Amino acid sequence: MPTYAQTERRDLADLFLAVGPDAPTLNDGWRTRDLAAHLIVRERRPDAAGGIVLPPLRGYAERVRLRIAGRPYPEIVELVRHPPWWSPISNPLFDRAANTMEFFIHHEDVRRAQPGWHPRELTADFQATLWRRASTLARLSLRRFRAAVLVQAPGYGETSAGAGGDRLRLVAAPAELVLFLSGRQRAARAQIEGSPPLAARLREAKLGF
C-alpha cells in the first residue's frame, strides 16, 4: 500500500501536468516549473541542496535550480514523480520521514494558488500523521515568536509553543496547522484567539524552518 509521501508525490506530479508549467503557486515569485525544479534540487543535487537552508550556498543552489527549470517541463515532472533510489532523503528508509510533510505542503502550494480551491477531505489517519509533524513544527517555527501560543488540533492533541508572553490560542485541523506553521498563514484555515494586534502579528510573521 502506498505511503502518504508516495501518494502526495504522485498527486502533485499529476497536478503539475494538469495546470502546466506557468501556473501560480503559494511560493512568492515561483510558478509550477520553479517549484518542480526546487524539488529536483532537493532530491537529486546534494551539492546544491544545502543552499535551500544555508545562505552562503543559496546563490549556487539557485543557479542550479534555474538550469533545471529550463529543461522541458514533462521531463521535469517525471523527475519529480520518480525519485532516485540513492537520494539521502527519498530512499525507502527515509522517504516517509523526509517527504510526507514536504510533499503535502507543496501539493497544497499548487492547489491553493488556483481559482476555486477548497480544502481536501483527508482521512483521520492522515490528519493524525500530519499532527505529529505539526506539533514538532510548532515548537520550531514559533520558538522566537514573543507570545505563549497554545496550538490545538481538536480531536488530535495540543502543544505549547512560542517564546513566552501574552497568550494566544491557534486552532485548526492538523493539515491547516502544517500550512500555517510553515509560513502559509494566508492560505490556511485557522482560528487565532487572543489579543487582536498579537493575532495579526502572528498571521504576518515569517514562520517555517
C-alpha angles and dihedrals in degrees: 000000000000118000122236089254090056096046093047090050092049094047092047091052090050090049092049089058094043096054098034134226099300103047117127124257133192089253107099111251095000127117123196091272090057094049092049090051090051090056091051092051090049093053106028107030110058088167089064104025092086088068089070089075106011114075096206090061096041097097093053092045091052092051090052091047093051092051090052092046089057093063121097108291098230088054091051092051092050090054089054092046095051112043119199115260090225097056114121090225106034104041115115093263096057106021096097095047097042102038113032095084094030095058094038090055095046092045087057091044087067099034096050094047091062124087116266098016121161132184116276122242100244124191119256089245092055090047089051090051091051091047090059088055094041094053090056093041090053092060092047101043096041098042093108098035109113101232140074102252123193107201113201133184105185110233093012109059147270138249137188121238142157135078094278134263132097115016127255131174119212113195129183145116112285093255091054091047091054090055094043094048093046091061101270097111096142092057096043122092101225137138124226120198122194139053108004094222091049092045090052090051090053091051090054098038120117101247133175134072 
